[in-house]
């Protein structure tokens, strides 16, 4: 399962974090309907100058635009699928 949290603190909210959440949810429905994901909000990560901040599992990505959020989601999904389908 991929866990994604988008900061909704004041600075990130002013930089369209709500739109990033909607975009990630739409990308999941459209491109990755079979993938288990938890997309939600989180409180401030104390990196306000570098917002909006998005946490993918335990990795914080800063200055994330909506397009970059979609790219990061696709990278995570493809990495997770490689792990699941790798031969031992």
Backbone torsions as a table, in degrees:
resi	resn	phi	psi	omega
1	UNK	NA	139.1	177.4
2	UNK	-101.2	128.6	178.6
3	UNK	-109.3	125.2	-178.3
4	UNK	-126.4	128.8	176.9
5	UNK	-126.7	130.3	179.0
6	UNK	-108.4	127.3	179.7
7	UNK	-64.5	133.0	177.7
8	UNK	-120.5	25.6	172.8
9	UNK	-65.8	169.8	-172.5
10	UNK	-55.0	-49.8	-176.9
11	UNK	-64.6	-42.1	179.8
12	UNK	-70.7	-38.1	178.8
13	UNK	-61.7	-38.7	177.6
14	UNK	-67.7	-18.2	179.0
15	UNK	-105.4	30.3	168.9
16	UNK	72.0	36.2	177.8
17	UNK	-64.4	-31.4	178.0
18	UNK	-63.7	-38.2	177.4
19	UNK	-66.5	-36.9	178.1
20	UNK	-62.4	-42.2	178.2
21	UNK	-60.9	-47.6	179.3
22	UNK	-60.5	-41.6	-179.5
23	UNK	-64.2	-43.7	178.5
24	UNK	-62.5	-41.4	178.3
25	UNK	-65.0	-40.6	177.4
26	UNK	-66.6	-40.0	177.2
27	UNK	-61.7	-41.2	179.0
28	UNK	-61.0	-47.4	-178.9
29	UNK	-64.6	-40.3	-174.4
30	UNK	-80.8	-45.4	-171.3
31	UNK	-104.4	-27.9	-173.4
32	UNK	-132.3	53.8	-175.2
33	UNK	-66.8	-21.1	-177.6
34	UNK	-90.7	-4.5	-175.4
35	UNK	-92.7	135.0	177.3
36	UNK	-80.6	122.2	179.6
37	UNK	-140.5	148.5	173.1
38	UNK	-120.9	106.0	-179.2
39	UNK	-108.9	123.9	-178.2
40	UNK	-154.5	-167.2	-179.0
41	UNK	-104.5	157.0	171.4
42	UNK	-140.0	161.9	178.5
43	UNK	-80.2	177.7	-174.3
44	UNK	-51.7	138.2	177.6
45	UNK	-102.5	11.3	179.3
46	UNK	58.7	33.1	174.1
47	UNK	-129.9	48.1	-171.2
48	UNK	-61.0	-36.1	-179.7
49	UNK	-67.3	-20.8	-177.6
50	UNK	-107.2	16.2	-177.6
51	UNK	-77.3	167.8	0.6
52	UNK	-73.4	145.3	-178.3
53	UNK	-107.6	136.0	178.7
54	UNK	-127.3	130.9	179.9
55	UNK	-103.4	116.9	174.3
56	UNK	-103.4	109.8	-172.2
57	UNK	56.0	-107.0	-179.8
58	UNK	-113.9	11.3	-177.0
59	UNK	-105.7	126.2	179.3
60	UNK	-93.2	126.9	173.7
61	UNK	-107.8	131.0	-177.1
62	UNK	-110.5	160.3	-179.3
63	UNK	53.7	47.6	-175.7
64	UNK	-89.2	119.7	173.0
65	UNK	-85.4	165.4	176.8
66	UNK	-57.2	-39.9	178.9
67	UNK	-66.1	-43.4	179.0
68	UNK	-64.4	-35.2	177.1
69	UNK	-61.0	-41.9	177.7
70	UNK	-64.2	-40.4	178.5
71	UNK	-64.3	-44.2	179.1
72	UNK	-64.0	-38.6	177.0
73	UNK	-61.5	-46.6	179.7
74	UNK	-61.6	-40.7	178.4
75	UNK	-62.3	-43.3	179.7
76	UNK	-64.9	-42.4	-179.5
77	UNK	-64.1	-45.9	-179.8
78	UNK	-64.9	-37.5	176.5
79	UNK	-65.5	-41.5	179.6
80	UNK	-66.1	-37.9	178.9
81	UNK	-68.3	-35.0	177.3
82	UNK	-63.7	-39.8	-179.9
83	UNK	-66.3	-43.7	-177.9
84	UNK	-65.5	-39.7	-174.0
85	UNK	-96.4	4.9	-178.6
86	UNK	-70.7	147.0	178.9
87	UNK	-86.8	144.4	-179.7
88	UNK	-102.3	NA	NA
